[in-house]
């Protein structure tokens, strides 16, 4: 079947792009979107990874490329599409700020492909992915010591002001009481602290020490590394 003759009627509608332009734009944006998706998947460190988000990145790259192909240099089309897209509302909250970065990453690539800056799209996608992967692999800009959240439950009739000071002095550089609340119908008091361990402190030993002081009630330590997924 001769696809050129089949689509010749459609090509007569516009002289801005051809069927070949459309196919090439979709294929190239898809391949470059795969690079972005691979970078996201291999640099993600949280616990809320979703396959659907990665699929959305790939589709977004292709769709934006097609949109830019449609707009071309026609300002009227640009305003029409802006008006049409302004009615779309996204209800899902994005937990991780890096997810927003990847959305703009995919959109930027799609815009470059759709406006036929193919070399720009290819080079920028490869280089940004390499830089992003490198920063994640080298763990750049990570703090050596991070403040952690400690939750300790004690009986409601037990004074808490100086109860844990001995253990804190042995294992922590600093601590601060963030919140106090009653739980389990007022039978227990939950204390929430911001803490920073000493360099050679063993968190497990620290938690065992706390359980000896709080009548073996619940002790929870939140490291803060995956705070966006809590």
C-alpha positions as CSV (number, residue, x, y, z in Angstrom):
1,X,0.0,0.0,0.0
2,X,1.3,3.4,-0.9
3,X,1.0,5.4,2.3
4,X,2.2,8.6,0.6
5,X,-0.8,8.6,-1.8
6,X,-3.1,7.6,1.1
7,X,-2.2,10.6,3.2
8,X,-1.8,13.0,0.3
9,X,-5.2,14.5,0.9
10,X,-4.3,15.3,4.5
11,X,-1.0,16.8,3.4
12,X,-2.8,19.2,1.2
13,X,-4.5,20.7,4.3
14,X,-1.2,22.2,5.5
15,X,2.2,22.8,4.1
16,X,3.8,23.2,7.5
17,X,4.7,19.5,8.0
18,X,4.4,16.2,6.3
19,X,3.5,12.7,7.3
20,X,7.3,12.0,7.6
21,X,7.7,14.9,10.0
22,X,4.9,13.6,12.2
23,X,6.3,10.0,12.3
24,X,9.9,11.2,12.9
25,X,8.7,13.6,15.7
26,X,6.8,10.9,17.5
27,X,9.7,8.3,17.2
28,X,12.4,10.7,18.3
29,X,10.4,12.1,21.2
30,X,9.6,8.6,22.3
31,X,13.2,7.5,22.2
32,X,14.4,10.6,24.1
33,X,11.5,10.1,26.6
34,X,12.9,6.6,27.3
35,X,16.2,8.2,28.3
36,X,14.4,10.5,30.7
37,X,12.3,7.6,32.1
38,X,15.4,5.5,32.6
39,X,17.1,8.3,34.4
40,X,14.1,8.8,36.7
41,X,13.8,5.1,37.5
42,X,17.5,4.6,38.2
43,X,17.9,7.8,40.3
44,X,14.7,7.5,42.4
45,X,15.4,6.9,46.1
46,X,12.0,7.1,47.7
47,X,9.5,4.4,48.4
48,X,6.5,5.8,46.4
49,X,7.8,4.9,42.9
50,X,4.9,4.5,40.4
51,X,5.1,3.0,37.0
52,X,2.2,5.1,35.8
53,X,4.2,8.3,36.5
54,X,7.1,7.1,34.3
55,X,4.6,6.2,31.6
56,X,3.1,9.7,31.9
57,X,6.6,11.3,31.4
58,X,7.0,9.3,28.2
59,X,3.6,10.2,26.9
60,X,4.0,13.9,27.9
61,X,7.2,14.1,25.9
62,X,5.5,12.8,22.8
63,X,2.3,14.8,23.3
64,X,4.2,18.1,23.8
65,X,6.3,17.4,20.7
66,X,3.1,17.0,18.7
67,X,1.6,20.1,20.2
68,X,4.6,22.1,19.2
69,X,4.4,20.7,15.7
70,X,0.8,21.8,15.5
71,X,1.6,25.3,16.8
72,X,4.6,25.8,14.5
73,X,5.0,29.6,14.2
74,X,1.3,30.3,14.2
75,X,0.5,32.6,17.1
76,X,-3.3,32.0,16.7
77,X,-2.9,28.3,17.2
78,X,-0.7,28.9,20.2
79,X,-3.3,31.0,22.0
80,X,-6.0,28.5,21.0
81,X,-4.1,25.7,22.6
82,X,-3.3,27.7,25.7
83,X,-7.0,28.4,26.1
84,X,-7.9,24.7,25.6
85,X,-5.3,23.4,28.1
86,X,-6.2,26.0,30.7
87,X,-9.4,24.1,31.5
88,X,-7.5,21.0,32.6
89,X,-7.1,20.6,36.3
90,X,-4.7,18.2,38.0
91,X,-5.8,17.0,41.4
92,X,-2.9,14.7,42.3
93,X,-0.4,16.3,44.6
94,X,3.3,15.8,43.7
95,X,5.2,14.7,46.8
96,X,8.8,15.0,45.5
97,X,10.1,18.2,44.0
98,X,12.3,16.2,41.7
99,X,9.1,14.9,40.0
100,X,8.3,18.4,39.0
101,X,11.8,18.8,37.5
102,X,11.3,15.7,35.4
103,X,7.9,17.0,34.2
104,X,9.6,20.1,32.9
105,X,12.4,18.0,31.6
106,X,10.0,15.9,29.5
107,X,8.2,19.1,28.4
108,X,11.4,20.8,27.3
109,X,12.5,17.8,25.3
110,X,9.1,17.6,23.6
111,X,9.1,21.3,22.8
112,X,12.6,21.0,21.2
113,X,11.6,18.0,19.1
114,X,8.3,19.6,18.1
115,X,10.0,22.8,16.9
116,X,12.5,20.7,15.0
117,X,15.5,21.5,17.1
118,X,16.5,17.8,16.9
119,X,20.1,18.2,17.7
120,X,19.3,20.4,20.7
121,X,16.8,17.9,21.9
122,X,19.2,14.9,21.6
123,X,22.3,16.6,23.1
124,X,20.4,18.3,26.0
125,X,18.5,15.1,26.9
126,X,21.6,13.0,27.0
127,X,23.7,15.5,28.9
128,X,21.0,16.4,31.5
129,X,20.3,12.7,32.1
130,X,24.0,12.0,32.5
131,X,24.4,14.9,34.9
132,X,21.3,13.9,36.9
133,X,22.5,10.3,37.1
134,X,26.0,11.4,38.1
135,X,24.7,13.6,41.0
136,X,22.5,10.8,42.2
137,X,25.3,8.2,42.0
138,X,27.8,10.5,43.8
139,X,25.2,11.5,46.3
140,X,26.1,15.1,45.8
141,X,25.0,17.8,48.2
142,X,23.8,15.3,50.8
143,X,24.3,16.3,54.4
144,X,26.6,14.1,56.5
145,X,24.4,14.4,59.5
146,X,20.6,14.9,59.2
147,X,18.2,15.7,61.9
148,X,15.9,12.8,62.7
149,X,12.5,12.6,64.3
150,X,12.1,10.6,67.5
151,X,8.7,9.5,68.8
152,X,8.6,8.1,72.4
153,X,5.5,7.0,74.2
154,X,5.4,6.9,78.0
155,X,2.7,6.3,80.6
156,X,0.5,9.4,81.1
157,X,1.3,9.5,84.8
158,X,5.1,9.5,84.3
159,X,6.9,12.9,84.3
160,X,8.8,13.4,81.1
161,X,10.7,16.6,81.6
162,X,14.0,14.9,82.6
163,X,13.1,11.2,82.0
164,X,15.2,10.7,78.9
165,X,18.0,13.2,79.6
166,X,20.5,10.6,80.6
167,X,20.1,8.6,77.3
168,X,20.1,11.8,75.3
169,X,23.3,13.0,76.8
170,X,25.1,9.7,76.0
171,X,23.9,9.3,72.3
172,X,23.0,12.7,71.0
173,X,24.7,15.9,70.0
174,X,21.5,17.9,70.4
175,X,17.8,17.4,70.8
176,X,14.7,19.6,71.0
177,X,11.1,18.8,72.0
178,X,8.8,19.4,69.1
179,X,5.4,18.2,70.3
180,X,3.6,16.5,73.2
181,X,0.2,14.8,72.8
182,X,-1.9,12.2,74.5
183,X,-2.7,8.9,72.7
184,X,-4.7,5.7,73.3
185,X,-7.5,7.5,75.1
186,X,-5.2,9.4,77.4
187,X,-3.4,6.4,78.8
188,X,-0.1,7.3,77.1
189,X,1.8,10.5,76.3
190,X,3.7,10.7,73.0
191,X,6.8,12.9,72.9
192,X,8.2,14.1,69.5
193,X,11.8,15.2,69.4
194,X,14.1,16.5,66.8
195,X,17.5,14.8,67.4
196,X,21.0,14.6,66.0
197,X,23.1,11.5,66.8
198,X,26.8,11.5,67.7
199,X,29.0,10.2,65.0
200,X,29.7,6.8,66.6
201,X,26.3,6.4,68.3
202,X,24.3,3.1,67.6
203,X,20.7,4.0,67.0
204,X,19.5,0.5,68.0
205,X,21.3,0.6,71.3
206,X,19.8,4.1,71.8
207,X,16.3,2.8,71.2
208,X,16.8,-0.1,73.6
209,X,17.9,2.3,76.2
210,X,14.8,4.4,75.7
211,X,12.6,1.3,76.1
212,X,14.1,0.7,79.5
213,X,13.1,4.2,80.5
214,X,9.5,4.3,79.1
215,X,8.3,1.0,80.4
216,X,8.9,-0.7,77.1
217,X,6.4,1.4,75.2
218,X,6.6,2.3,71.6
219,X,9.8,4.1,70.3
220,X,9.9,5.2,66.7
221,X,12.9,6.8,64.8
222,X,12.2,8.5,61.5
223,X,15.5,9.0,59.6
224,X,14.2,11.9,57.4
225,X,15.7,10.5,54.2
226,X,12.3,9.6,52.7
227,X,10.3,12.3,54.4
228,X,8.4,13.1,51.2
229,X,6.9,9.6,51.3
230,X,5.7,9.6,54.9
